[in-house]
Amino acid sequence: MEFTKGDNRFYKKDEDKLVAEITYVPKGEDVDVNHTFVDPSLRGHGIAEKLVDRVVEEMEKEGKKIIPSCPYVGKLFERKPEKYGHIHSK
């Protein structure tokens, strides 16, 4: 699934309906990932993790770490430290 980059977010729309989104706020040298949304009809397909991966990819390019204030992102970082430990701002 391809996501569109917006102002401090990545998202996916089907027609005019928002079906997936992750948002972040710059915090100095880091970014605070503060919200993840996936439409109920698409849940269980790994889309939220793909959104996180897209933000991780972008922040790696920018040399920034992620503060995971979104509960989903925080739990994902805890569950998969081997995948996200290098980008997690602790």
Secondary structure, 3 states (H helix, E strand, C coil): CCCEEECCEEEEEECCEEEEEEEEEEECCEEEEEEEEECHHHCCCCHHHHHHHHHHHHHHHHCCEEEECCHHHHHHHHHCHHHHCCCECC
